[in-house]
């Protein structure tokens, strides 16, 4: 359950900083990255959130290693996920060849990932699922 606590802390931080509110550009990726690094962890570049709609893992890709002002434009009605893969060691990963899905850290150290689904509203945001 520690991974859920880490992600809840990140979301609480984002909400406190009002970074999930409707704005021209999302500051979330940079905020997650900075928070993770400040606490001694790493975040995986190739694993991120995604849009939610009719297809599995739709655009946009939600990166946690981008710089402020370089992310997607947010609009009311948009649904996306926040799901950084936070590692105790290296950010380097590999995918299990036997199933093509399970991700492991290269150094074998623990990692945490939890998905949160967020709806952008006229007034800001609403967390739909933890």
Buried (B, 14 or more C-beta within 10 A) or exposed (E): EEBEEBBBEBBEBBBEEEBBBBBEBBBBBBBBBBBBEEEEBBBBBEBBBBBBEEEEEEEBBBBBBBEEEEBBEBEEEBBBBBBBBBBEBBBEBEEEEEEEEEBEBEBEEEBBBBEBBBBBEEEBBEEEEE
